[in-house]
Amino acid sequence: MQASPDKKIYFLSDFHLGAPDHAASLEREKIIVRFLDEIKSNAAEIFLVGDMFDFWYEYRKVVPKGFTRLLGKLAELTDSGIPVHFFVGNHDMWMKNYFQTELNIPVYFKPLQIERNGKKFFIGHGDGLGPGDHGYKRLKKIFRNPACKRLFGILPPVFGMGLAHYLSRRSRAQTGASEEIFLGEDKEWLITFCRDELKKEHYDYFIFGHRHLAIDYKLTTNSRYVNLGDWIRFFTYAVFDGEKLELVSYTGQDHKIIRKT
């Protein structure tokens, strides 16, 4: 696919709407919607790379309360002909078909490999990739099991959603400040994953979320690993203009991006 010379492709992730409370989430949602409104005139495509919500579960006939500004803006974008893609993250893995049928947004449960303007992209949320983290990988298999999903749906929404948000808060508390620290090339598991993939096939850009740390890392002379950070602290996104890709902060925090060039 060739992007038009005056159009750009945008990548952003990890909004975690719903956390830590309604007021903070709503303020963040308004910023995200303002950003999407600003880019709609020159966006060729938009990739949402996971954890849009702090928790999401699609009941058969019930949509989780809230997020109306964002969902309405996404519908406006796709109705205007701008393709929007969504990758499930570890916080919103229980997607079904709501995005596809109501918003015309394809949903991806695995990383995707695409080519744009002669550049090859490897895109995914990033959870469960690379070495280590075996406990989460086992837990992910359980959560992705259809039987587990159905059992959760049997719970009354008040109890089920409350339990899910409690576990999400607990997970963030256990992670703590470790998300804010770059562990070094040998210990960043997504860098290890990228290097292993490059042994099998070349990609110009590996684009992930999940890490909550904005990283633009040169792997080889012509391959880069980009972690999109989040829209909680960094408000960062990547933009591809058809020739080059940049990682920038919407709120002027570019100095916080970790770069190896």
C-alpha positions as CSV (number, residue, x, y, z in Angstrom):
1,M,0.0,0.0,0.0
2,Q,1.3,3.4,-1.0
3,A,0.5,6.4,1.3
4,S,-0.4,9.6,-0.4
5,P,2.4,12.2,-0.3
6,D,0.3,14.6,1.8
7,K,-1.0,11.9,4.1
8,K,0.6,10.4,7.3
9,I,0.1,7.1,9.2
10,Y,-0.3,7.4,13.0
11,F,0.4,4.9,15.8
12,L,-0.6,5.3,19.4
13,S,-1.4,3.1,22.3
14,D,-2.0,2.6,26.1
15,F,-4.8,5.1,26.9
16,H,-6.0,3.0,29.8
17,L,-9.3,4.9,29.9
18,G,-11.2,4.2,33.1
19,A,-8.1,4.5,35.3
20,P,-7.3,5.6,37.9
21,D,-10.8,7.2,38.3
22,H,-13.5,8.8,36.2
23,A,-12.3,12.4,36.4
24,A,-8.7,11.7,35.4
25,S,-9.9,9.3,32.7
26,L,-12.3,11.8,31.2
27,E,-9.7,14.6,31.1
28,R,-7.3,12.2,29.3
29,E,-10.1,11.1,26.9
30,K,-10.7,14.7,25.9
31,I,-7.0,15.2,25.1
32,I,-7.0,12.1,23.0
33,V,-10.1,13.1,21.1
34,R,-8.7,16.6,20.5
35,F,-5.5,15.0,19.0
36,L,-7.6,12.7,16.7
37,D,-9.6,15.7,15.6
38,E,-6.4,17.6,14.7
39,I,-4.9,14.7,12.6
40,K,-8.1,13.7,10.7
41,S,-7.2,16.1,7.8
42,N,-3.9,14.4,7.0
43,A,-4.3,10.8,8.4
44,A,-4.0,8.0,5.8
45,E,-4.4,5.4,8.5
46,I,-4.5,5.2,12.3
47,F,-3.2,2.2,14.3
48,L,-4.3,1.9,17.9
49,V,-1.9,-0.6,19.4
50,G,-3.7,-1.9,22.5
51,D,-4.8,-1.1,26.0
52,M,-7.2,1.6,24.9
53,F,-9.2,0.8,28.0
54,D,-8.0,-0.2,31.5
55,F,-10.6,-3.0,31.2
56,W,-13.1,-4.0,28.5
57,Y,-15.6,-6.8,28.3
58,E,-18.3,-7.1,25.6
59,Y,-21.4,-8.6,27.0
60,R,-23.9,-9.9,24.4
61,K,-26.2,-6.9,24.6
62,V,-24.5,-4.4,26.9
63,V,-21.7,-1.9,26.1
64,P,-19.5,-0.9,29.0
65,K,-20.5,2.6,30.3
66,G,-18.4,5.6,29.4
67,F,-15.8,6.4,26.6
68,T,-18.5,8.0,24.4
69,R,-16.3,10.8,23.2
70,L,-13.6,8.5,22.0
71,L,-16.0,5.9,20.4
72,G,-17.9,8.7,18.7
73,K,-14.7,10.2,17.3
74,L,-13.5,6.8,16.0
75,A,-16.9,6.3,14.3
76,E,-16.5,9.7,12.7
77,L,-13.0,8.9,11.4
78,T,-14.0,5.6,9.8
79,D,-17.2,7.1,8.4
80,S,-15.1,9.7,6.7
81,G,-13.0,6.9,5.1
82,I,-9.9,6.9,7.3
83,P,-8.9,3.3,8.1
84,V,-8.5,2.7,11.8
85,H,-6.9,-0.6,13.2
86,F,-7.0,-1.9,16.7
87,F,-4.7,-4.4,18.4
88,V,-6.0,-5.9,21.6
89,G,-3.7,-5.5,24.7
90,N,-3.5,-7.3,27.9
91,H,-6.1,-5.0,29.5
92,D,-8.7,-5.2,26.7
93,M,-8.1,-8.7,25.3
94,W,-11.8,-9.6,25.7
95,M,-12.9,-8.0,22.5
96,K,-15.6,-9.6,20.3
97,N,-17.2,-7.9,17.4
98,Y,-18.4,-4.5,18.6
99,F,-15.6,-2.5,17.0
100,Q,-16.0,-4.4,13.7
101,T,-19.8,-4.0,13.4
102,E,-20.4,-0.6,15.0
103,L,-17.2,1.3,14.2
104,N,-15.9,-0.6,11.1
105,I,-12.6,-1.1,12.9
106,P,-10.7,-4.4,12.4
107,V,-9.4,-6.0,15.6
108,Y,-6.2,-8.0,15.7
109,F,-5.4,-10.5,18.4
110,K,-1.8,-11.2,17.1
111,P,1.0,-9.0,15.7
112,L,0.6,-7.9,12.2
113,Q,3.2,-7.4,9.4
114,I,2.5,-4.8,6.8
115,E,4.3,-2.8,4.1
116,R,3.8,0.9,3.4
117,N,5.8,2.9,0.9
118,G,8.4,0.1,0.7
119,K,8.9,0.0,4.4
120,K,8.1,-3.1,6.4
121,F,6.4,-2.8,9.8
122,F,5.9,-5.4,12.6
123,I,3.1,-4.1,14.8
124,G,1.7,-5.5,18.0
125,H,0.8,-4.6,21.6
126,G,3.9,-6.4,22.8
127,D,2.6,-8.4,25.8
128,G,3.9,-11.9,26.0
129,L,6.6,-11.5,23.4
130,G,10.3,-12.1,24.0
131,P,12.0,-14.1,26.8
132,G,10.9,-14.4,30.4
133,D,7.6,-13.4,32.0
134,H,6.4,-17.0,32.0
135,G,3.8,-16.3,34.7
136,Y,2.0,-13.8,32.6
137,K,2.3,-16.0,29.5
138,R,0.5,-18.8,31.4
139,L,-2.1,-16.4,32.7
140,K,-2.7,-15.0,29.1
141,K,-3.5,-18.5,27.8
142,I,-6.1,-18.9,30.6
143,F,-7.7,-15.5,29.9
144,R,-7.7,-16.1,26.2
145,N,-9.5,-19.4,26.7
146,P,-13.1,-19.1,25.4
147,A,-14.4,-21.0,28.4
148,C,-12.8,-18.5,30.8
149,K,-14.4,-15.6,28.8
150,R,-17.9,-17.2,29.0
151,L,-17.6,-17.9,32.7
152,F,-16.7,-14.2,33.3
153,G,-19.8,-13.2,31.3
154,I,-22.0,-15.2,33.7
155,L,-21.0,-12.9,36.6
156,P,-23.3,-9.9,37.2
157,P,-21.6,-6.9,35.5
158,V,-21.4,-4.9,38.8
159,F,-19.3,-7.7,40.4
160,G,-17.4,-8.7,37.3
161,M,-16.3,-5.2,36.2
162,G,-15.5,-4.3,39.8
163,L,-13.3,-7.4,40.2
164,A,-11.5,-6.6,36.9
165,H,-10.8,-3.0,37.8
166,Y,-9.5,-4.1,41.2
167,L,-7.1,-6.6,39.6
168,S,-6.0,-4.0,37.1
169,R,-5.2,-1.5,39.9
170,R,-3.3,-4.2,41.8
171,S,-1.3,-5.1,38.8
172,R,-0.2,-1.5,38.3
173,A,0.7,-1.1,42.0
174,Q,2.9,-4.2,41.8
175,T,4.7,-2.9,38.7
176,G,5.2,0.4,40.4
177,A,8.0,2.7,39.1
178,S,9.7,-0.2,37.2
179,E,7.7,0.9,34.1
180,E,9.6,4.2,34.1
181,I,13.1,2.7,33.9
182,F,14.9,1.6,30.8
183,L,16.4,-1.8,31.7
184,G,19.2,-1.8,29.2
185,E,19.5,-3.4,25.8
186,D,20.2,-6.9,27.2
187,K,17.2,-6.8,29.6
188,E,14.5,-5.1,27.5
189,W,12.6,-8.2,26.4
190,L,11.1,-6.5,23.3
191,I,14.5,-5.5,22.0
192,T,15.5,-9.1,22.4
193,F,12.4,-10.2,20.5
194,C,13.1,-7.7,17.7
195,R,16.7,-9.0,17.3
196,D,15.5,-12.5,17.1
197,E,12.9,-11.6,14.5
198,L,15.5,-9.8,12.4
199,K,17.5,-13.0,12.2
200,K,14.5,-14.5,10.3
201,E,13.3,-11.5,8.3
202,H,14.0,-7.8,7.9
203,Y,11.7,-5.1,9.2
204,D,12.3,-1.4,9.0
205,Y,10.1,-0.7,12.1
206,F,9.0,-2.7,15.1
207,I,6.1,-0.8,16.7
208,F,4.8,-1.9,20.1
209,G,3.0,-0.5,23.1
210,H,2.6,-2.2,26.6
211,R,5.9,-1.0,28.0
212,H,4.6,2.4,29.1
213,L,8.0,3.9,28.2
214,A,8.5,5.9,25.1
215,I,11.5,4.4,23.3
216,D,13.0,4.9,19.8
217,Y,15.9,2.4,19.5
218,K,18.1,1.8,16.6
219,L,18.6,-2.0,16.2
220,T,20.7,-1.9,13.0
221,T,21.5,0.6,10.4
222,N,18.1,0.2,8.8
223,S,15.8,-1.2,11.5
224,R,14.3,0.5,14.6
225,Y,12.3,-0.6,17.6
226,V,9.7,2.0,18.6
227,N,7.7,1.7,21.8
228,L,4.8,4.1,21.8
229,G,4.9,5.0,25.5
230,D,1.4,5.9,26.8
231,W,-1.2,8.6,27.1
232,I,-1.0,8.8,30.8
233,R,2.4,10.4,31.3
234,F,4.0,10.9,27.9
235,F,1.2,11.4,25.4
236,T,3.5,10.0,22.7
237,Y,2.7,8.8,19.3
238,A,4.6,7.7,16.2
239,V,4.0,9.2,12.7
240,F,5.1,7.9,9.4
241,D,5.2,10.4,6.5
242,G,5.9,7.9,3.8
243,E,9.7,8.2,4.1
244,K,10.6,8.3,7.8
245,L,9.0,7.6,11.1
246,E,9.2,9.8,14.2
247,L,8.2,9.3,17.8
248,V,7.0,12.6,19.4
249,S,5.0,13.8,22.4
250,Y,1.7,15.6,21.8
251,T,2.2,17.6,25.1
252,G,5.8,18.7,24.4
253,Q,7.6,16.0,26.5
254,D,9.9,14.9,23.7
255,H,12.9,15.2,26.1
256,K,11.5,12.2,28.1
257,I,11.7,9.8,25.0
258,I,14.6,7.3,25.3
259,R,16.5,7.4,22.0
260,K,19.4,5.4,20.6
261,T,20.1,6.7,17.1
